[in-house]
């Protein structure tokens, strides 16, 4: 039975986090988005880059009956990046290179042949054979998805810019698809800088609970224009769609008052019925 409110546990993986070398902003950010989506964050845990500790923690999440486990970090090319290895261990599934991920690398880096792909890229494209992979739109390590019993694991990259892009592109639609959360999404373009539009996005999210707005300069294809992803959740698809249109209208009005423009992609609207 599909749970109405998914129980979610978050893991931030990296010895540098546990030792206080850098701050764990990923869990803080993801928790905010999950609550806005209608999920419930049960616990947040930091782990060092120790394979046995990661495996034990993931097993504990399964035993607690978590619906969804989202981790960030540990997907890079160095020997201490062990998240997918831990997932391989708990699933009993061997690690294999994913050719679709490698093909994406080759296209984005203009690599002429498979033999020219670096070992580091191949390592980041190597995941458990049972996993579903979702491409990283602004970086290299893909999102890895596996199911173990009643628990789904989503492993996201650690760099915040990549984590946020993968979360917006893949995690939000996943939650909408698998749980009783209805989502409508729209990408718009605004002719302003990310730093200037950020306060407006925050104002809109506060005005419309259940919404998420994020600018992604890395996805820009037109100089001077910033892509903004708008995502809305509601009890029904119609409610989400109505709120989405209200947000677009309010956002356009805010920009017009500043002499700026919002352009909507008409084919980008998606809603789950």
C-alpha positions as CSV (number, residue, x, y, z in Angstrom):
1,X,0.0,0.0,0.0
2,X,1.4,3.4,-1.0
3,X,2.0,5.5,2.2
4,X,0.3,8.9,2.2
5,X,3.2,10.5,4.1
6,X,6.6,8.8,3.4
7,X,8.9,8.3,6.3
8,X,12.3,9.5,5.2
9,X,15.8,9.2,6.7
10,X,18.8,11.3,5.5
11,X,22.4,10.4,5.5
12,X,25.3,12.8,4.9
13,X,28.4,10.8,4.1
14,X,31.9,12.2,4.5
15,X,34.6,12.1,7.2
16,X,35.1,15.8,6.7
17,X,31.5,16.4,7.9
18,X,31.8,14.3,11.0
19,X,35.2,15.9,11.9
20,X,33.7,19.4,11.5
21,X,35.9,20.4,8.6
22,X,32.9,21.5,6.6
23,X,29.3,22.1,7.5
24,X,26.5,19.7,6.5
25,X,24.3,22.1,4.5
26,X,22.8,19.3,2.4
27,X,20.7,17.7,5.1
28,X,19.4,21.0,6.3
29,X,18.4,22.0,2.7
30,X,16.9,18.6,1.8
31,X,14.9,18.4,5.0
32,X,13.2,21.8,4.2
33,X,12.3,20.6,0.7
34,X,11.0,17.2,2.0
35,X,8.7,18.8,4.6
36,X,7.4,21.2,1.9
37,X,6.6,18.1,-0.3
38,X,4.6,16.5,2.5
39,X,7.2,14.0,3.6
40,X,8.3,13.3,7.2
41,X,12.0,13.4,8.0
42,X,12.5,10.9,10.9
43,X,16.3,11.3,11.4
44,X,19.4,12.9,10.0
45,X,22.7,11.1,10.4
46,X,26.3,12.0,9.4
47,X,28.7,9.1,8.6
48,X,32.4,8.9,8.1
49,X,33.8,7.2,4.9
50,X,33.9,3.8,6.5
51,X,32.3,1.0,4.5
52,X,31.2,-1.1,7.5
53,X,29.6,1.9,9.2
54,X,27.7,2.9,6.1
55,X,26.4,-0.6,5.5
56,X,25.3,-1.0,9.2
57,X,23.5,2.4,9.0
58,X,21.7,1.4,5.8
59,X,20.7,-1.9,7.3
60,X,19.4,-0.1,10.4
61,X,17.2,2.1,8.2
62,X,15.7,-1.0,6.6
63,X,15.0,-2.6,10.0
64,X,13.3,0.6,11.2
65,X,11.0,0.4,8.1
66,X,12.0,3.7,6.5
67,X,10.1,4.3,3.3
68,X,12.8,6.3,1.7
69,X,16.5,6.7,2.5
70,X,18.3,9.6,0.8
71,X,22.1,9.9,1.1
72,X,24.4,12.6,-0.2
73,X,28.1,12.2,-0.7
74,X,30.5,9.3,-1.3
75,X,29.8,9.1,-5.1
76,X,33.1,10.6,-6.3
77,X,36.1,8.9,-8.0
78,X,38.4,8.5,-5.0
79,X,38.9,5.2,-3.0
80,X,37.1,6.7,0.1
81,X,33.9,7.3,-1.9
82,X,32.0,4.2,-0.8
83,X,28.3,4.9,-0.9
84,X,27.5,2.8,-4.0
85,X,29.8,0.0,-2.7
86,X,27.7,0.0,0.5
87,X,24.5,-0.3,-1.6
88,X,26.1,-3.1,-3.5
89,X,26.8,-4.9,-0.2
90,X,23.3,-4.6,1.2
91,X,21.7,-5.7,-2.1
92,X,24.2,-8.4,-2.9
93,X,24.4,-6.9,-6.4
94,X,27.7,-6.6,-8.2
95,X,29.2,-3.3,-9.3
96,X,29.0,-2.7,-13.0
97,X,29.8,0.3,-15.3
98,X,26.6,1.8,-16.8
99,X,27.1,2.5,-20.5
100,X,24.3,5.1,-20.7
101,X,26.1,7.2,-18.0
102,X,29.4,6.8,-19.8
103,X,27.7,7.8,-23.1
104,X,26.4,10.9,-21.4
105,X,30.0,11.7,-20.2
106,X,31.3,11.3,-23.7
107,X,28.7,13.6,-25.2
108,X,29.2,16.3,-22.6
109,X,32.9,16.2,-22.7
110,X,33.3,15.6,-26.4
111,X,35.2,12.4,-25.8
112,X,35.6,10.6,-29.2
113,X,35.7,7.0,-28.1
114,X,35.0,4.7,-25.1
115,X,38.7,4.0,-24.7
116,X,39.3,7.7,-24.0
117,X,37.0,7.8,-21.0
118,X,39.1,8.4,-17.9
119,X,39.2,5.8,-15.1
120,X,37.7,8.4,-12.7
121,X,34.7,8.9,-14.9
122,X,34.2,5.1,-15.3
123,X,34.4,4.7,-11.5
124,X,31.6,7.3,-11.0
125,X,29.5,5.5,-13.6
126,X,29.9,2.2,-11.8
127,X,26.9,1.2,-9.7
128,X,25.2,-1.9,-8.4
129,X,23.8,-4.0,-11.3
130,X,20.3,-3.9,-9.8
131,X,20.2,-0.1,-9.5
132,X,18.3,2.4,-11.5
133,X,20.5,5.4,-12.4
134,X,19.3,9.0,-13.0
135,X,21.7,11.4,-14.8
136,X,23.3,14.3,-13.0
137,X,22.3,17.5,-15.0
138,X,25.2,19.7,-13.7
139,X,27.9,17.3,-12.6
140,X,29.1,13.7,-13.1
141,X,28.1,11.2,-10.4
142,X,24.5,10.1,-11.2
143,X,21.8,9.5,-8.7
144,X,21.5,5.8,-7.8
145,X,18.2,4.2,-6.8
146,X,17.6,0.7,-5.4
147,X,14.8,-1.0,-3.4
148,X,15.5,-3.3,-0.5
149,X,12.4,-4.9,1.0
150,X,10.1,-1.9,1.6
151,X,12.8,0.7,1.7
152,X,14.0,2.7,-1.3
153,X,17.5,4.2,-1.4
154,X,18.4,7.3,-3.4
155,X,22.1,8.1,-3.4
156,X,22.8,11.7,-4.4
157,X,26.2,13.4,-5.1
158,X,27.7,15.5,-2.3
159,X,28.5,18.9,-3.8
160,X,25.6,21.1,-2.9
161,X,25.1,22.5,-6.4
162,X,24.9,19.0,-7.8
163,X,22.8,17.6,-5.0
164,X,20.2,20.4,-5.4
165,X,20.0,19.9,-9.2
166,X,19.6,16.2,-8.8
167,X,17.0,16.6,-6.1
168,X,15.0,19.0,-8.2
169,X,15.3,16.9,-11.4
170,X,14.8,13.4,-9.9
171,X,13.9,13.2,-6.2
172,X,10.8,15.5,-6.3
173,X,9.2,13.6,-9.2
174,X,10.1,10.3,-7.5
175,X,8.3,11.3,-4.3
176,X,5.3,12.5,-6.3
177,X,5.2,9.3,-8.4
178,X,5.5,6.8,-5.5
179,X,3.6,8.5,-2.7
180,X,0.3,10.2,-2.3
181,X,1.8,13.6,-3.1
182,X,0.5,15.4,-6.2
183,X,3.0,17.6,-8.0
184,X,2.9,20.2,-10.8
185,X,6.2,21.5,-12.2
186,X,7.2,24.3,-14.6
187,X,10.5,25.7,-15.8
188,X,10.5,29.5,-16.6
189,X,13.2,31.9,-17.7
190,X,13.9,35.2,-16.1
191,X,16.2,37.9,-17.4
192,X,17.9,38.7,-14.1
193,X,20.8,37.4,-11.9
194,X,20.4,34.5,-9.5
195,X,21.5,36.7,-6.6
196,X,18.8,39.3,-7.5
197,X,16.0,36.8,-7.9
198,X,16.7,34.7,-4.8
199,X,14.8,36.9,-2.4
200,X,11.8,36.8,-4.7
201,X,11.9,33.0,-4.7
202,X,12.1,32.8,-1.0
203,X,9.1,35.3,-0.7
204,X,7.0,33.1,-3.0
205,X,7.8,29.9,-1.1
206,X,6.7,31.6,2.1
207,X,3.6,32.9,0.5
208,X,2.7,29.5,-1.1
209,X,3.3,26.6,1.3
210,X,4.0,23.4,-0.5
211,X,6.0,25.2,-3.3
212,X,9.7,25.0,-4.2
213,X,11.5,27.5,-6.5
214,X,15.1,27.3,-7.4
215,X,17.3,29.0,-10.0
216,X,19.9,26.9,-11.9
217,X,22.5,29.0,-13.6
218,X,24.3,25.8,-14.7
219,X,21.3,24.9,-16.9
220,X,21.2,28.3,-18.7
221,X,21.3,28.1,-22.5
222,X,20.7,31.8,-23.1
223,X,23.1,34.5,-22.0
224,X,21.5,36.8,-19.5
225,X,18.6,34.5,-18.7
226,X,18.2,32.3,-15.6
227,X,16.2,29.1,-15.6
228,X,14.0,28.7,-12.6
229,X,12.3,25.5,-11.6
230,X,8.9,25.8,-10.0
231,X,7.4,22.8,-8.2
232,X,4.2,22.7,-6.3
233,X,2.5,19.9,-4.2
234,X,-1.1,19.5,-3.3
235,X,-3.7,17.0,-2.2
236,X,-4.9,16.7,-5.8
237,X,-3.2,17.4,-9.2
238,X,-5.8,20.1,-9.8
239,X,-4.9,21.9,-6.6
240,X,-1.2,21.7,-7.5
241,X,-1.8,23.0,-11.0
242,X,-3.9,25.9,-9.7
243,X,-1.2,27.0,-7.2
244,X,1.4,26.7,-9.9
245,X,-0.4,29.1,-12.1
246,X,-0.9,31.5,-9.2
247,X,2.8,31.4,-8.4
248,X,3.8,32.1,-12.0
249,X,1.3,35.0,-12.1
250,X,2.7,36.5,-8.8
251,X,6.3,35.9,-9.9
252,X,5.7,37.7,-13.3
253,X,4.1,40.6,-11.5
254,X,7.1,40.9,-9.1
255,X,9.5,40.9,-12.0
256,X,7.5,43.4,-14.1
257,X,7.6,45.8,-11.2
258,X,11.4,45.7,-11.5
259,X,11.3,46.0,-15.3
260,X,12.2,42.4,-15.9
261,X,10.5,39.6,-17.8
262,X,9.4,36.0,-17.2
263,X,9.1,33.5,-20.1
264,X,7.2,30.2,-19.7
265,X,8.0,27.1,-21.6
266,X,4.5,25.9,-22.6
267,X,5.6,22.3,-23.0
268,X,7.2,22.0,-19.6
269,X,4.1,21.8,-17.4
270,X,3.7,18.4,-15.8
271,X,1.0,17.2,-13.3
272,X,0.2,13.9,-11.8
273,X,-3.4,13.0,-11.9
